[in-house]
Amino acid sequence: MPTVYFIAGEFAMNITAAEPAPTISVVVPVYRSEGTLRELHRRLVGVLAPQGASFEIIFVEDCGGDESWQVIEDLGRRDTRVRGFVSAGTSVSTTRSFAASARLGIRWW
């Protein structure tokens, strides 16, 4: 899936209509989490993949000043079910609302 950027209340999405919508969307807020993202991804895939439903993992990075975004980009290159968003200078509720509206899945956490 493409990377989507969300900066200060504005966003741009580049999702083709040909991509089927996943059944499950998992939205993960990220703040200074570079050291845990790969393990979280591994565990989420380990739980979701055996369920047989299609899924996506949406990481919403809040510009914490570490290398979290680079890890998200790397995960997205390796796993097409990963989508990344950058939320710069917005409130938690704005970020959460954006992530919820950007999800493709029918159910989400």
C-alpha positions as CSV (number, residue, x, y, z in Angstrom):
1,M,0.0,0.0,0.0
2,P,1.2,3.5,-0.5
3,T,2.6,5.8,2.2
4,V,0.2,8.5,3.1
5,Y,1.3,11.8,4.7
6,F,-0.8,13.8,7.1
7,I,0.7,17.2,8.1
8,A,-0.9,19.9,10.3
9,G,-4.5,19.0,9.4
10,E,-4.1,18.3,5.7
11,F,-3.6,15.0,4.0
12,A,-3.0,13.5,0.6
13,M,-3.9,9.9,-0.2
14,N,-2.7,7.9,-3.2
15,I,-4.8,4.7,-3.0
16,T,-5.8,3.0,-6.2
17,A,-9.4,1.8,-6.6
18,A,-8.2,-1.6,-7.7
19,E,-6.8,-2.4,-4.3
20,P,-9.3,-4.5,-2.4
21,A,-10.3,-3.2,1.0
22,P,-9.0,-5.3,3.9
23,T,-11.4,-6.7,6.4
24,I,-9.5,-5.5,9.5
25,S,-7.6,-2.2,10.0
26,V,-5.4,-1.9,13.1
27,V,-4.5,1.7,13.9
28,V,-1.3,2.2,15.9
29,P,-0.3,5.6,17.3
30,V,3.5,6.0,17.3
31,Y,5.5,8.4,19.4
32,R,9.2,7.7,20.0
33,S,8.7,4.0,19.3
34,E,11.6,3.1,16.9
35,G,12.8,0.3,19.2
36,T,9.5,-1.5,19.4
37,L,7.9,-1.1,16.0
38,R,9.4,-4.1,14.3
39,E,8.5,-6.4,17.2
40,L,5.0,-5.0,17.3
41,H,4.6,-5.6,13.6
42,R,5.9,-9.2,13.9
43,R,3.4,-9.9,16.7
44,L,0.4,-8.2,15.0
45,V,1.1,-10.2,11.8
46,G,1.5,-13.4,13.9
47,V,-1.9,-12.9,15.4
48,L,-3.8,-11.6,12.4
49,A,-2.4,-13.7,9.5
50,P,-3.7,-17.1,10.9
51,Q,-7.2,-15.6,11.1
52,G,-7.6,-15.8,7.4
53,A,-9.0,-12.3,7.0
54,S,-7.3,-9.6,5.1
55,F,-5.8,-6.8,7.2
56,E,-3.8,-3.6,7.2
57,I,-1.7,-2.0,9.9
58,I,-1.8,1.7,10.0
59,F,1.0,3.4,11.9
60,V,0.4,7.1,12.7
61,E,3.7,8.7,13.6
62,D,3.6,11.9,15.7
63,C,7.0,13.3,15.0
64,G,8.6,12.3,18.2
65,G,12.1,13.1,17.0
66,D,13.5,9.6,16.7
67,E,13.8,7.2,13.8
68,S,10.2,5.8,14.0
69,W,9.2,7.1,10.6
70,Q,12.2,5.4,8.9
71,V,11.2,2.1,10.6
72,I,7.6,2.6,9.3
73,E,8.8,3.3,5.8
74,D,11.0,0.1,5.9
75,L,8.1,-2.0,7.2
76,G,5.9,-0.6,4.4
77,R,8.5,-1.5,1.8
78,R,8.7,-5.1,3.1
79,D,5.0,-5.6,3.9
80,T,2.3,-4.1,1.6
81,R,-0.2,-4.4,4.5
82,V,1.6,-1.6,6.3
83,R,0.5,2.0,5.8
84,G,2.2,5.0,7.4
85,F,1.0,8.5,8.2
86,V,2.8,11.4,9.7
87,S,0.8,13.6,12.0
88,A,2.7,16.8,12.7
89,G,1.6,19.3,15.3
90,T,-2.0,18.1,15.7
91,S,-4.0,17.1,18.7
92,V,-4.4,13.4,19.7
93,S,-8.1,13.5,18.8
94,T,-7.4,15.0,15.3
95,T,-4.8,12.3,14.6
96,R,-7.1,9.6,15.8
97,S,-10.0,10.9,13.7
98,F,-7.8,11.1,10.6
99,A,-6.5,7.6,11.1
100,A,-10.0,6.3,11.5
101,S,-11.1,8.0,8.3
102,A,-8.1,6.7,6.4
103,R,-8.6,3.1,7.2
104,L,-9.8,0.8,4.5
105,G,-11.0,-2.1,6.7
106,I,-14.5,-2.8,7.7
107,R,-13.5,-3.4,11.4
108,W,-10.8,-1.6,13.2
109,W,-9.1,-1.3,16.6
